[in-house]
Structures are given as C-alpha cells and as structure tokens.
C-alpha cells in the first residue's frame, strides 16, 4: 500500500536515482456493468491528420477504486457513453497535428512522451480544430468544456471504466499479475524504454496499452480523499489542485503500479527528463453524439 502523502513527483524522483539521471537531452539515444454492455464493434476512424481509431464505450455503472490503496476506496460510479482512442497517441500522430515531436525515445509508432499535461491539452484542441470540431479547452483558464464535441483527456472515472471493461478484479485479466506481460510493457519486459503501441493484447473492449508503456494523463486534478466527496454520476475531479492524475503504469514501473484502480499524480508542468518525464503520454476521448446516461 502506498503512502497517501507521497506524490507522483516524489516517486519519479526516487526512481530517477536508479534509472534516469544519465539521460541528458530529449534526443539522446465492485459492481460491474451489465453483461449486455459492450464496446462498439466497429471502431470509427478520425480525420486524416490524426489517424487514430476510436471505439464508443457504452454508458454504465461500475465500482471504481482499489481496496489496497488509501486514496482509492471502492465506490460506485456511473459514466455516460463516450469515444476513446484504441491506442496511445503516437509520435507520428503528434508530429502531424502539432508539427513537433518532443519524445525522448524516437519512433513513429512509439507513444509520444515528454509531454506535459498542457501539451496534451493543446494537442486535443488542435486535433479538434483539424477535424472541424469544437475545442474543449480554454487555453487561458485551462478549463474543459465537457459539452463541446471535440477531443479532451479522459476523466479519471472514464479512464478506469474503459480500462476495467466490465471487470472487477485488480487487472482486467484477473487477480494474478503473472499474465501482465501478455498485455503490457512494464519493468520486467520493456528493455528499459517505451515500445510501439498496440503490440500486446488489448483489453476486452479493444483498448491497447492501458497498462504500462507510458502513464496516461487524465483531465482531473488529484486529491487524496476526492473519492469520499465525488458525485456518483460522471465525476470530473476537484475544481483545483497542484497535481493532475495519471493512470495505467509505465515501461519502468512494477506490475503493482499497473492495476486498474491504481492512482498516480504529477505536477502538470513538470518537464525534467532526468526525473522520468519520458514516462508520460496520453490518449484522447470525445463526447458521443448519441450519449445518454445509463
């Protein structure tokens, strides 16, 4: 069980002492949803500039959290239907949309990394504009308009709902982490760097790399005891805070950090590669046009 007072920044710093500081520059080489709820069988293809398949997830009810963690008491949550990228945003995709590639570990099909929360948000807005959609974020206030039809980062609840895919066990494949290597790149099999997306098996809803490879930025501010005050319907996180939530684990983290309900957090402007900034990436979601509450 982790100490609730240890932030993602501190944990990153500790890990860096063992594996990160030789890198100098970026270019240096439990209520489950009902059984009838399934992801849309046919992924939609987004615009030519973003080239990312998405699936529509049904709205549903699930038990969010992890009883082993002090900041994640299990509680019932209801989410509205939404679209989500089937894979992490790649460097190729990021380059086409933003005209730059900030990643430490270069590779077109590798997940983009070394991205701050604000970088991910700017990408969401630009991707929306390229496809003629309404951007979700006000780049002056960093507030998200959840009614806009453009791209945004998932809420923490949406991320965990998508990750669990109707399951209630610590991992979507069961209780035992011995099978994690079939689904994720993590410390035991990554070889010390991120890997191309979609090389491992997907979760039951067709999502790749929800465990491992890179941590995924969520829209929410992090608060240790937020679950004790969050609304049941579509929780969106605290109104303010210092850190943002990340989920899913990463290429140099343990199997324990890859559990569906495990929460991580980091300063949204953190940009020091020596302390593991090459472990942060993201995927996008967007509102479903026919979204209805379950």
N, C-alpha and C positions, 0 to 999 in steps of 0.2 A: 504494500500500500504506500502510495507516495505521500509526502508531507504537503498539506494543502497550502502551505506558505511558500513552497518552492516554485518560482515562476519558470516559464519556458526559457527565459533569458539565462537564469542561473544554471539550469540543466544543460543548455547549449554550451555555456562556458566551461562547465566541468568536462563535458565530452571533448571539447576542443583541446584540453590539456593532453589528451591521449591520442587524438587522431586528426586535428585540424590545423594547427598553427604553422605547419610548414608550408601551407598554401599561401602564396603571396599576392597573386593577382587573379582576376577572373579568367584570364586567358592562359594561365599557366597550366601546361599539360599534366413483469414480463408478459403483457397481453400482445399477442401477435396480431397482425391484420387478418381479416377473414381469409379463408382459403381461396376465395374467388378472386382476390386482388392479385393481379399480375401486371408486370410492366408491358407496355405496348409492344407487340411482337415485331413491328416494323419500325426500325429507327428512322428518324427524319434526318435529312441532310441539310445543313445550314448553308449560308451563302458561300459563293466561290472563294472569298478571301479568308474565310475561317475554316472551312472544310473539316468540320467535326460532326460526327454522328451523335445524335441525341436520342434518348428514349423518354417517353412520357410515363411517369410513375403515377399510379392511382392515388387518390387521397386515401388515408387510412389512419388507424389507431394503433399505437404500439407502446411498449414500455421502454422508455429511454433511461439510460444510465448504467452504472456498473456498481454492484453492491460492495466490491472490493476497494472502491475509491471514495475518499471522504468528500470530494467535491462533485460526486456523481450519484447521489441517492436515486434509485429507480423510482420512476413516476410515470404516469400515463400521459401521453401526448397525442394530439390529433393534428395531422397535417393535410393541407389541401393539395390536390394534384399539381404536378409541375414537370417540366422537362429538365433533364440533366445530361451533360456530356458523358458519353460512354467511356471516354479516357481523359487523362490529364491533358491540359493544354501543352502542346509540343513546342519545341523551339522553332520548327518550321512554321507553325501556325502563328506563333507570337511575332516572328520576323515579318510575315506577310501583313499582319494587322498593324504592328507598331513601327516597323522599319528598323528594328534593332533586336539584338539577342544578348541579354545580359548574363547568360548562363556561364558557369564555371566549367562544366563538363559538356563540351560541344558535341552535337549530334542532332540532325534534323528531327529524328523520331524520339529523341530523348525528351523527357519533360522539361519545360523551361524552369529554371531555378534562379536563385539570387534575385528573386522578386519580392519587393516589399508589398504589404497589403495595398498601399496606394497604387503601386504598379499594376496589380491585379485588377483593381477597380477601374483604372484608366483603360486597360485592355477591354474590360466589359463594355464600357461606354463606346469605345472606338469600334468594337465589333458590332455593337448595336447600330451605330451610325452607318457603317458599311452595308448593312442589310436593310436600311430604311426603317429601323425600329426606334422607339423612344428610349433614350438612355435612362438608366435607373438612378445614376448618381449625380448629385450636385457636387462638383469638384471644389467648391468653396467651403461648403459645410461638411462634406463627406457623408451626408445623409442619403439613405436609399429610399427611393420611391417604389414601394412594392406593387403599386398599381400599374407602373409602366410595363410595356410589353417587351422591353429589351433584356439584355443579359445582366446578370449580377452574380455575386458569390452566394453560395447556399447558406441558409441559416444553419446553426449547429444542429437543430432538430431535423431539418431536411437532410443534412448530410448523414446523420446516424440512421434515419429512416431508410434512406437509399442504400446505405452500407449493409444494414441488417437484412433487408429484402425479405421481410416476413419471418425472420428467425429470432429466437430468444436467447440463444447460447452466447458465450463470450466472443466467439468468432462465428461468422455466418456458416462455417462448415462444421461447427461443433464445439466441444469443450476443450479438446486437446490441441495444443499448438503444433504438434508434430507434423501436421499436414500444411502448415503455413507456407512452406517452400513451393507448394503447388500453385499458390495464389499471389505471392508477394515477393518482392526483393527487399530483404532486410539484412541485418548484420551478418548472418550466417551464410548467405549465398550471393550477396551483391558484388563481391570482389572489391569492395571499397569505393564504389561510385554508383550513381544512378544508372538505370538501364532503359532501353527503348520501351515505350508504352505498349500495352496490350500483348506482351509476350507470355504472361501467365494466364491461368484460367480465370474467367470472370466470376462475379458473384451470381446468385440465382436470377438477378434482374439484368444481367448482361453488362455490368459495370466492371471495368478493368482497373487494377492498381488502387482499389480503395484501401487496401492495406499496403504499407511500405512504399518504396521508390522515393517519393517526397511527401512531406507533410502538406496538407491542403488547407489553405486559408479559408476561413468561414467569415460571414458578414458580421457576426456577433462580437461585442466586447466580452471579455472574460470576467467573471466574478465567481469566487469560490462557492458562495452559497446561493447562486442565482436559481438553482432548481427548486429551492424552497419557496420562492416567490413568483416563479414564472407562470404565465397563463397556460391553460391546457391546450387551447386552440392556437396553432401557428405561433409559438413563442419566437421572438426575434432578438432576445438578449437584452442586457441592461441598456439604458439610454446613454450611458457614458462609462468610461473606464480608461485604463492606461494600456492594457494589452488586448489583442484580438485572439480569438480561438483558432487553433489549428487541430486537424484531426487526421487519423489514419496511420501514423508511424512513418518511418523513412528508412532509406537504404543503410544507415549505420546505427539504427536503433534496434532494440530487442523485440522479441515476439510479444512480450508483455505490453509494449507500447502500441502494438497493432490491434489490440482488442477493439471491438465495435464501440464500446462505451467509454474508452479512454480519452481524457481531455488533456490538451496541451495548450500553451499560450505563449505569445511573444509580443514584444513591442512592435507596432505596425510599421515603424520607420527604421527598424534595426537593419544595418547593412554591412556588418563586419564579417567578411568571408572567413577570417581566422577563427571565428566562433560558430561556424557551422551554418552560415547563411545559404550555403548551397544545398540545403535540405528542405527549402520551402518552395512549393509550387501551388497549383490550384486547378480547379475545373469550374465551369460555369453552369448556371441554371437559368431558366426563364419561366415566366408565368405561362400556364397552359390556357389557351384561348377559351376552352370549354371547362375551365376549372370550377369545380363545385366542391363544397365542403362535404366530407363523409357523414 
